[in-house]
Amino acid sequence: MILVATLTTLLVLYSLYHIFKYYTLKISTNCYLIDYVCFKPSPDRKISTLTCGKVIDRNKSLGLPEYKTLLKMIIRSGIGEETYSPRNILEGREESPTMDDAMLEMDEFFTTSVSDIFAKTSISPCDVDVLVVSISGFSPSPSLTSRIVWQQKMRNDVKTYNLSGMGCSASLIAIDMVNNIFKSGKKTIAMVVSSESIVPNWYCGNDKSMMLSNVLFRSGGSVMLLTNDPTMRTCAKMRLKCIVRTNIGCTDDGYNCVMQKEDDMGRVGFYLGPGLPKAAMRSFSKNFQVLMPKVLPYRELLLYMWRIAEQKVRKAKGNSFSAAAKIDYKSGIDHFCLHAGGTAVIDAVETALGLSSYDVEPARMTLFRWGNTSASSLWYVLGYMEAKKRLRKGDRAMMVSFGAGFECNSCIWEVKRDLEDGDVWEDCIKDYPPQTLVNPFMEKFGWVNDETEETISDNVEAFKKRWQ
């Protein structure tokens, strides 16, 4: 009897041990967002209407048709006059950038925002176990991760990862990488640094398909601290519920619609092809097919299946019917953090998901105030929501980003506590949304929309004088 009792006790203890181990491993594989900061460049880097006019004037390769196209792009961009530019462009050296110019652009971001996140969270650089840097268009040697390790004097065993070429979706790719590292169960603190380098990627040519990037992209960046340590979950802002990545690069239009290339004169820039809208919507659709079952309640999923069946019946009868348009995405998502890539991107997602102006307001305001800051734009959008005190405990916020490849990445965050941090929006949030979003370039350049080839002057110099 003693032997049986002993064996039973050992078996129970063994079972309890494995249950405890499973539970501990499960809670240690969660991904918590401790905090984040966005980068606000110094005021002397703001690019105004007049400055934009001077930059355009300096491009001697532009002819009359290119001026007209470029100014229409600016007018319709949805960008205001509070955005920021690298110093070499403000100094008139955009055609001959140096390595020092590109490094200065990065260092101003690193020294400010990386230091800010440590001061804000009281976490030391020596506490960071994993460092991921996602900057697509600038990959020097030593790497930018090594530069941060050197600047912040991090541990010699910190694991570093440098992502390049991933475009505007790089931030969520970095989060996914960190999330996979956390699955090991070892208590880890990770830092993700996300930005874009404009200095070496400014286009000085006249190819219309490559000029749009100059109009949209602006300086910015974000730094995030994440952990899987369950003891830190009470101080965390959000917990990652799920993340879905979709890459349609196997198709010709998906791979070729956005790429860095040379124009006919050998000038490097970013090409945005006519197949971009189609590729974006196809990747978006495929991504949501995987994401929605993870997010929507069962009732909404059953209704969606019913509508699919109804759609097939109506098609058989020759009637058109869109089941996807009738999905109530808000039944599983409280906030929509959309990539502020441009008005066309925001409009397309707003229409596809049936969102209201209130839902897309954070993305539109981010585009207006900061421009397209590439992979970091999602965090400016999230910062707007937080500054407006929209994020309450238990809410679910969805992030959606698009990038070259072509990729669509999305994730769902669960808010762990009421959030009210103003961050870079603190000094101006009271002014948003403004009474009107009429582009500030409209007053000076809006007349170009009414011109035709027959009425506009053929004299380029006379054309330029109209904006002086």
ROKENU-287730 format. One line per 4 residues: their letters; for each residue x, z, y of C-alpha. Coordinates in pm, whole numbers, plus 50000, padded with zeros to 5 digits. Example, Ala and Ser with C-alpha at 12.3 -4.5 7.8 and 13.67 -1.06 7.14 Angstrom:
BEGIN
AS	51230,50780,49550; 51367,50714,49894
//
This chain:
BEGIN
MILV	50000,50000,50000; 50288,50079,50236; 50439,49736,50169; 50108,49562,50240
ATLT	50061,49760,50562; 50416,49677,50669; 50372,49305,50600; 50039,49304,50781
TLLV	50194,49476,51082; 50483,49228,51087; 50243,48936,51062; 50032,49067,51350
LYSL	50341,49129,51564; 50474,48782,51479; 50142,48626,51578; 50125,48827,51900
YHIF	50481,48722,51982; 50396,48352,51947; 50074,48393,52144; 50267,48567,52421
KYYT	50540,48301,52407; 50282,48020,52427; 50105,48185,52721; 50433,48250,52903
LKIS	50547,47891,52848; 50213,47755,52965; 50208,47945,53294; 50578,47864,53344
TNCY	50517,47489,53333; 50284,47484,53633; 50410,47317,53950; 50352,47523,54264
LIDY	50411,47399,54619; 50575,47695,54793; 50579,47529,55135; 50672,47211,55319
VCFK	50790,47103,55663; 50769,46771,55844; 51038,46639,56077; 50976,46609,56449
PSPD	51256,46411,56619; 51373,46505,56968; 51165,46376,57265; 51439,46136,57375
RKIS	51371,45930,57062; 51011,45845,57154; 50938,45474,57173; 50692,45378,57447
TLTC	50511,45054,57531; 50783,44954,57775; 51058,45027,57524; 50883,44814,57261
GKVI	50861,44531,57513; 51234,44554,57577; 51315,44550,57205; 51102,44238,57162
DRNK	51265,44076,57465; 51611,44131,57317; 51529,43929,57005; 51648,43583,57112
SLGL	51535,43424,56788; 51166,43462,56880; 50974,43166,57011; 50629,43146,57164
PEYK	50433,43149,56833; 50633,43450,56712; 50573,43640,57037; 50202,43580,57003
TLLK	50193,43689,56638; 50410,43995,56699; 50207,44118,56993; 49885,44079,56796
MIIR	50041,44289,56521; 50131,44560,56771; 49786,44563,56929; 49616,44596,56591
SGIG	49867,44838,56438; 49678,45160,56513; 50000,45322,56640; 50019,45522,56964
EETY	50300,45594,57209; 50422,45923,57061; 50617,45776,56768; 50994,45794,56722
SPRN	51275,45547,56667; 51644,45568,56566; 51891,45600,56851; 52068,45267,56795
ILEG	51742,45079,56862; 51677,45276,57180; 52032,45198,57287; 51987,44823,57224
REES	52215,44798,56919; 51957,44710,56655; 52133,44382,56567; 52465,44551,56489
PTMD	52396,44889,56324; 52691,45088,56195; 52729,45327,55904; 52755,45610,56155
DAML	52418,45509,56308; 52247,45531,55969; 52416,45860,55885; 52323,46008,56224
EMDE	51957,45919,56160; 51971,46107,55830; 52172,46403,55961; 51929,46473,56245
FFTT	51655,46501,55983; 51860,46698,55730; 52003,46956,55970; 51664,47023,56127
SVSD	51407,47011,55847; 51613,47136,55553; 51721,47437,55757; 51361,47489,55872
IFAK	51221,47508,55518; 51474,47775,55419; 51401,47978,55732; 51026,47939,55684
TSIS	51024,48055,55321; 51316,48302,55330; 51458,48117,55030; 51834,48067,55031
PCDV	52000,47729,54961; 52175,47907,54673; 51835,47973,54512; 51765,47600,54469
DVLV	51815,47478,54113; 51707,47114,54155; 51745,46882,54455; 51571,46542,54471
VSIS	51623,46307,54766; 51400,45999,54801; 51522,45761,55071; 51472,45399,54973
GFSP	51672,45187,55214; 52001,45375,55248; 52215,45477,54953; 52571,45564,55061
SPSL	52848,45715,54853; 52879,46012,54825; 52505,46027,54780; 52265,46181,55030
TSRI	52199,46460,54780; 52569,46541,54786; 52559,46545,55165; 52281,46805,55166
VWQQ	52464,47013,54903; 52772,47001,55128; 52583,47081,55448; 52384,47369,55296
KMRN	52664,47502,55073; 52447,47500,54761; 52555,47621,54417; 52796,47412,54215
DVKT	52549,47391,53925; 52254,47255,54128; 52101,46952,53958; 52080,46658,54202
YNLS	51883,46334,54182; 51901,46052,54439; 51609,45805,54436; 51641,45471,54618
GMGC	51436,45153,54637; 51108,45328,54551; 50939,45259,54888; 50646,45445,55036
SASL	50545,45596,54701; 50880,45770,54649; 50757,46116,54750; 50508,46144,54463
IAID	50763,45993,54225; 50999,46278,54320; 50718,46532,54269; 50652,46383,53924
MVNN	51020,46412,53836; 51023,46778,53939; 50700,46841,53747; 50859,46702,53430
IFKS	51166,46922,53480; 50938,47225,53509; 50796,47155,53163; 51112,47301,53013
GKKT	50964,47642,53095; 51282,47773,53260; 51209,47937,53595; 51321,47681,53852
IAMV	51310,47622,54227; 51324,47258,54335; 51359,47096,54674; 51234,46744,54748
VSSE	51363,46567,55058; 51176,46251,55154; 51233,46008,55439; 51327,45648,55517
SIVP	51624,45489,55690; 51523,45242,55959; 51869,45175,56105; 52004,44934,55839
NWYC	51665,44777,55771; 51556,44662,56118; 51468,44292,56108; 51608,44079,56390
GNDK	51471,43743,56280; 51156,43538,56338; 50997,43519,55992; 50637,43631,56048
SMML	50609,43780,55699; 50905,44009,55772; 50824,44120,56129; 50540,44359,56040
SNVL	50775,44627,55908; 50929,44659,56256; 50583,44720,56401; 50472,44984,56151
FRSG	50772,45192,56043; 50888,45489,56248; 51130,45780,56205; 51011,46087,56018
GSVM	51066,46292,55705; 50948,46587,55501; 51101,46863,55287; 50911,47042,55011
LLTN	50999,47349,54804; 50839,47375,54460; 50864,47614,54167; 50724,47688,53823
DPTM	50797,48060,53851; 50461,48236,53791; 50574,48537,53993; 50579,48316,54305
RTCA	50232,48168,54260; 50072,48426,54491; 50278,48302,54786; 50244,47932,54698
KMRL	50023,47703,54906; 49903,47472,54629; 49926,47402,54258; 49964,47054,54111
KCIV	49666,46976,53886; 49766,46629,53772; 49966,46325,53876; 49915,45960,53777
RTNI	50163,45676,53832; 50076,45308,53800; 50328,45023,53813; 50215,44658,53795
GCTD	50567,44520,53837; 50525,44322,53515; 50320,44066,53710; 50477,43809,53942
DGYN	50260,43890,54244; 50302,44265,54189; 50680,44242,54182; 50721,43985,54460
CVMQ	50463,44096,54719; 50692,44355,54884; 51069,44322,54872; 51387,44343,55070
KEDD	51529,43995,55111; 51706,43752,55343; 51523,43497,55553; 51636,43135,55583
MGRV	51904,43237,55833; 52045,43513,55612; 51892,43801,55813; 51787,44094,55595
GFYL	51443,44250,55624; 51138,44360,55429; 50907,44081,55318; 50533,44154,55299
GPGL	50372,43867,55112; 50015,43735,55113; 49964,43877,54763; 50008,44234,54885
PKAA	49636,44321,54936; 49547,44189,54591; 49834,44376,54424; 49749,44697,54608
MRSF	49385,44692,54503; 49468,44606,54141; 49719,44891,54112; 49476,45122,54291
SKNF	49198,45033,54048; 49418,45086,53741; 49544,45416,53877; 49194,45549,53939
QVLM	49080,45451,53591; 49326,45711,53461; 49290,45968,53741; 48913,45996,53769
PKVL	48842,46131,53417; 49085,46411,53501; 48906,46494,53826; 48535,46411,53821
PYRE	48280,46646,53660; 48122,46535,53333; 47789,46470,53504; 47945,46212,53736
LLLY	48134,46050,53449; 47813,46013,53248; 47640,45861,53550; 47931,45620,53588
MWRI	47900,45513,53223; 47528,45457,53278; 47600,45240,53581; 47856,45038,53384
AEQK	47591,44967,53122; 47343,44879,53397; 47603,44650,53555; 47643,44454,53231
VRKA	47268,44417,53196; 47231,44292,53553; 47520,44051,53513; 47353,43912,53204
KGNS	47043,43853,53419; 47247,43693,53697; 47231,43987,53940; 47536,44136,54109
FSAA	47587,44510,54093; 47889,44732,54162; 47907,45048,53954; 48237,45169,54102
AKID	48098,45164,54454; 47841,45423,54356; 48077,45685,54218; 48060,46009,54413
YKSG	48431,46082,54441; 48360,46386,54655; 48203,46557,54353; 48558,46621,54227
IDHF	48770,46589,54541; 48736,46782,54866; 49008,46618,55077; 49162,46271,55076
CLHA	49528,46258,55177; 49588,45884,55216; 49916,45710,55283; 49926,45618,55654
GGTA	50072,45275,55581; 49862,45088,55838; 49505,45036,55946; 49451,44776,55671
VIDA	49559,45022,55401; 49338,45301,55535; 49039,45069,55582; 49072,44932,55227
VETA	49082,45276,55063; 48800,45401,55288; 48580,45111,55175; 48678,45131,54807
LGLS	48600,45503,54782; 48303,45504,55016; 48463,45762,55245; 48343,45875,55586
SYDV	48533,45863,55915; 48585,46239,55877; 48756,46186,55540; 49006,45930,55671
EPAR	49059,46097,56010; 49383,46272,55900; 49538,45942,55789; 49432,45757,56105
MTLF	49560,46036,56331; 49891,46046,56143; 49935,45672,56188; 49847,45700,56556
RWGN	50076,45997,56628; 50372,45934,56394; 50343,45573,56272; 50424,45480,55914
TSAS	50697,45726,55812; 50707,45576,55462; 50712,45822,55171; 50687,46127,55399
SLWY	50361,46015,55565; 50148,46197,55304; 50286,46530,55423; 50206,46458,55787
VLGY	49850,46382,55673; 49838,46708,55477; 49982,46887,55780; 49697,46753,55995
MEAK	49442,46892,55749; 49615,47227,55752; 49644,47238,56131; 49270,47163,56153
KRLR	49209,47453,55910; 49032,47226,55662; 49217,47349,55352; 49042,47651,55199
KGDR	49120,47839,54880; 48998,47654,54572; 48972,47314,54746; 49114,47008,54574
AMMV	49314,46756,54775; 49403,46410,54649; 49716,46224,54757; 49738,45845,54722
SFGA	50044,45635,54802; 50152,45273,54757; 50502,45133,54725; 50713,44831,54637
GFEC	50726,44747,54271; 50422,44733,54302; 50313,45093,54255; 50016,45314,54323
NSCI	50070,45685,54267; 49819,45965,54306; 49794,46338,54243; 49554,46628,54280
WEVK	49651,46959,54439; 49452,47282,54415; 49471,47495,54730; 49573,47851,54636
RDLE	49487,48021,54966; 49340,47942,55307; 49597,47734,55497; 49634,47735,55874
DGDV	49997,47641,55949; 50027,47397,56240; 50384,47280,56167; 50465,46963,56369
WEDC	50100,46931,56476; 50085,47275,56636; 50157,47168,56995; 49917,46872,56996
IKDY	49643,46932,56737; 49396,47036,57007; 49413,46678,57145; 49315,46517,56813
PPQT	49116,46319,56743; 49137,46160,57091; 48825,46020,57256; 48945,45668,57186
LVNP	49196,45508,56953; 49232,45195,57163; 49592,45091,57118; 49800,45174,57428
FMEK	49956,44829,57401; 49614,44673,57459; 49617,44729,57834; 49943,44541,57883
FGWV	49942,44295,57595; 49574,44259,57502; 49534,43932,57688; 49728,43754,57413
NDET	49426,43780,57180; 49226,43557,57416; 49492,43291,57446; 49505,42965,57255
EETI	49782,42714,57209; 49610,42496,57468; 49583,42762,57739; 49899,42964,57696
SDNV	50210,42861,57882; 50483,42681,57694; 50742,42852,57908; 50874,43149,57712
EAFK	51030,43306,58019; 50696,43303,58199; 50539,43456,57890; 50787,43743,57896
KRWQ	50735,43813,58266; 50371,43904,58201; 50469,44232,58031; 50726,44343,58292
//
